[in-house]
Amino acid sequence: MQKLKAILISIICIFLVLLSGCRSLPESKKNSVNPFDVMDSRGFIYFSVPKNCDPELYNRILENSGFSNPKQISKNIDKIFFNFSQSKTGDFLEVQGVIQGNIPSSIIEKNLEKNWAREDLIYQNKKYKIFHNNGFELSVPSNKMVLFGRDNSSMLKNYHDCLYGLSEKESDFDYNFTSFLMESDDEIRFTCCDISYIVALFMPELGRIVKSDFIMASVKPDLYNKNFYIMDAKISFSKEYYMKAAKAILHNIVYENGGTIRTEGTDLFVDGFAIKKELIYSLRLL
């Protein structure tokens, strides 16, 4: 009898030791993760692109991201958020983004080109897959979210910490900034820290001679011309002098493209500015 007790005690002790050595994942604290809790704040321009706005633009973004059948992927997507930053060497741009929707990882993996390699990231006892090709990285932490681009492993860690409530770090982004981008359902929206970047994209003939503190802009397909977008923008300046200088510089080109300019304090508003879709489609950023 004593021998049986000793055996039972030994078994219980071994079981307790094994149990104490097995760490399980904490229970998920959230049903979804905010894209801006995942992305970093290094970008100089941030985009929100809902599928309802322009399916063709969606297909082009996905095709340039390395998917062999972008139309199949786009059926499962609701919105894409992405930003651009200067590389550390300053000679090229880096993209980082989040795709939201209902996207089974099996569909993503089947649609990646054959030359994508895979590596595993083990973080907090959880394994995540990272796919990479020519320096571009992509991961699928859940059926609701795909992460792509710059510092993918850091994005995965941010995702994990947010999902399981492991981080008390405050967001790097202002609420007005994120809500403006998150609330877009039928128009492309973007925010930028300096209008000179927008000028370089859409008005290159002006060069980098117009500077501002912040821009919030929205872009919709032109209802009367399928080849154009219409852009409305709020451009904020630190001083009225800079606002007036920008208004004088932008006045002619805005009116030549069907837009209007108005001012309010140190803010300049551009309404109804026409942009060719092909200009957006041909940008090497997309």
ZAMARGU-4260 file (C-alpha; in steps of 0.2 Angstrom, whole numbers, plus 5000, padded with zeros to 4 digits):
<rodrens>
0) 5000/5000/5000 | 5014/5012/5005 | 5023/5008/4988 | 5007/5012/4978 | 5005/5029/4988
5) 5023/5033/4983 | 5020/5029/4965 | 5004/5040/4965 | 5013/5054/4973 | 5028/5053/4960
10) 5015/5053/4946 | 5006/5068/4953 | 5023/5077/4955 | 5029/5073/4938 | 5012/5079/4931
15) 5013/5096/4941 | 5031/5099/4935 | 5026/5096/4916 | 5010/5107/4919 | 5020/5121/4926
20) 5032/5120/4911 | 5018/5122/4898 | 5014/5140/4895 | 4998/5143/4886 | 4993/5158/4876
25) 4983/5171/4885 | 4965/5173/4881 | 4962/5185/4866 | 4956/5202/4873 | 4949/5208/4856
30) 4939/5202/4841 | 4949/5213/4829 | 4965/5224/4829 | 4965/5242/4823 | 4977/5243/4808
35) 4985/5259/4816 | 4990/5249/4831 | 5000/5237/4819 | 5008/5250/4808 | 5022/5261/4813
40) 5023/5280/4812 | 5038/5282/4801 | 5027/5285/4785 | 5026/5302/4777 | 5009/5298/4769
45) 4996/5286/4774 | 4982/5279/4763 | 4965/5271/4765 | 4958/5262/4750 | 4940/5254/4752
50) 4936/5241/4739 | 4919/5250/4734 | 4929/5265/4728 | 4939/5258/4713 | 4940/5239/4710
55) 4953/5242/4696 | 4965/5251/4708 | 4963/5236/4721 | 4968/5224/4707 | 4983/5234/4703
60) 4989/5236/4721 | 4987/5217/4724 | 4995/5212/4707 | 5010/5223/4711 | 5011/5215/4728
65) 5014/5198/4720 | 4997/5189/4719 | 4995/5178/4704 | 4976/5180/4704 | 4972/5197/4712
70) 4953/5197/4707 | 4951/5181/4718 | 4959/5190/4732 | 4950/5206/4730 | 4933/5197/4733
75) 4938/5194/4751 | 4945/5211/4755 | 4936/5226/4762 | 4949/5239/4764 | 4968/5242/4762
80) 4978/5254/4773 | 4996/5258/4768 | 5010/5271/4770 | 5026/5276/4762 | 5042/5281/4771
85) 5060/5285/4765 | 5072/5270/4766 | 5086/5272/4779 | 5098/5276/4765 | 5086/5289/4758
90) 5087/5283/4740 | 5070/5273/4738 | 5053/5272/4746 | 5047/5258/4758 | 5029/5253/4759
95) 5020/5246/4774 | 5002/5241/4775 | 4987/5231/4782 | 4973/5222/4772 | 4957/5220/4780
100) 4943/5208/4776 | 4939/5189/4777 | 4954/5181/4769 | 4958/5163/4773 | 4977/5161/4774
105) 4975/5146/4762 | 4969/5158/4748 | 4984/5170/4751 | 4996/5156/4750 | 4989/5148/4734
110) 4990/5165/4726 | 5008/5170/4730 | 5020/5168/4716 | 5031/5152/4716 | 5047/5161/4720
115) 5040/5167/4738 | 5050/5159/4752 | 5043/5156/4769 | 5051/5158/4787 | 5043/5156/4804
120) 5042/5169/4818 | 5040/5162/4835 | 5033/5176/4847 | 5026/5173/4864 | 5024/5154/4861
125) 5014/5158/4845 | 5020/5154/4827 | 5017/5165/4813 | 5022/5163/4795 | 5031/5177/4785
130) 5033/5176/4766 | 5046/5186/4757 | 5051/5189/4739 | 5065/5201/4734 | 5064/5211/4750
135) 5045/5212/4751 | 5037/5203/4766 | 5019/5197/4769 | 5010/5188/4783 | 4993/5182/4788
140) 4991/5183/4807 | 4972/5180/4805 | 4958/5178/4792 | 4953/5196/4795 | 4970/5204/4792
145) 4985/5203/4780 | 5001/5213/4784 | 5013/5218/4770 | 5029/5227/4768 | 5042/5236/4779
150) 5046/5228/4796 | 5034/5214/4795 | 5040/5205/4810 | 5038/5221/4821 | 5020/5222/4814
155) 5016/5204/4819 | 5022/5207/4836 | 5012/5223/4837 | 4997/5213/4831 | 5000/5199/4844
160) 5002/5211/4859 | 4986/5221/4854 | 4976/5205/4851 | 4981/5198/4868 | 4981/5214/4878
165) 5000/5212/4882 | 5005/5230/4878 | 4999/5246/4887 | 5008/5257/4875 | 4998/5272/4868
170) 4995/5274/4850 | 5008/5283/4840 | 4994/5291/4830 | 4981/5305/4834 | 4963/5300/4835
175) 4957/5313/4822 | 4971/5306/4810 | 4966/5288/4812 | 4947/5291/4812 | 4948/5301/4796
180) 4956/5286/4787 | 4946/5272/4796 | 4929/5280/4792 | 4931/5280/4774 | 4919/5268/4765
185) 4917/5275/4747 | 4932/5286/4744 | 4951/5285/4744 | 4958/5295/4759 | 4975/5300/4763
190) 4985/5311/4775 | 5002/5318/4773 | 5014/5328/4783 | 5019/5340/4769 | 5010/5346/4754
195) 5027/5345/4744 | 5025/5326/4743 | 5008/5329/4735 | 5014/5342/4723 | 5028/5331/4718
200) 5015/5317/4714 | 5001/5327/4705 | 5009/5344/4701 | 5028/5340/4697 | 5030/5356/4687
205) 5029/5366/4703 | 5043/5356/4711 | 5045/5356/4730 | 5042/5374/4733 | 5025/5373/4743
210) 5027/5367/4761 | 5013/5364/4774 | 5011/5356/4791 | 4998/5343/4787 | 4985/5337/4774
215) 4969/5328/4774 | 4962/5323/4757 | 4949/5312/4750 | 4947/5306/4732 | 4932/5299/4723
220) 4929/5293/4705 | 4922/5307/4694 | 4903/5303/4692 | 4904/5312/4675 | 4920/5306/4668
225) 4926/5288/4671 | 4944/5292/4667 | 4946/5304/4682 | 4945/5306/4701 | 4940/5321/4710
230) 4950/5326/4725 | 4945/5337/4740 | 4959/5342/4752 | 4962/5352/4768 | 4979/5359/4769
235) 4985/5366/4786 | 4999/5379/4788 | 5007/5385/4804 | 5006/5403/4798 | 4995/5413/4788
240) 5009/5419/4777 | 5013/5402/4771 | 4995/5398/4768 | 4994/5414/4757 | 5010/5409/4747
245) 5003/5392/4744 | 4987/5399/4738 | 4995/5410/4725 | 5006/5396/4719 | 4992/5383/4718
250) 4978/5395/4711 | 4980/5393/4693 | 4984/5374/4692 | 4969/5371/4703 | 4957/5381/4693
255) 4964/5373/4677 | 4959/5356/4683 | 4941/5361/4688 | 4944/5364/4706 | 4941/5379/4718
260) 4952/5386/4732 | 4945/5394/4749 | 4953/5398/4765 | 4949/5398/4783 | 4961/5404/4796
265) 4978/5396/4792 | 4969/5382/4782 | 4968/5381/4764 | 4954/5370/4756 | 4955/5363/4738
270) 4938/5356/4731 | 4934/5347/4715 | 4952/5345/4709 | 4952/5333/4694 | 4966/5319/4693
275) 4968/5307/4679 | 4965/5289/4685 | 4980/5284/4674 | 4991/5296/4684 | 4987/5286/4700
280) 4988/5269/4691 | 5005/5273/4684 | 5013/5279/4700 | 5027/5267/4704 | 5021/5268/4722
285) 5006/5257/4717
</rodrens>
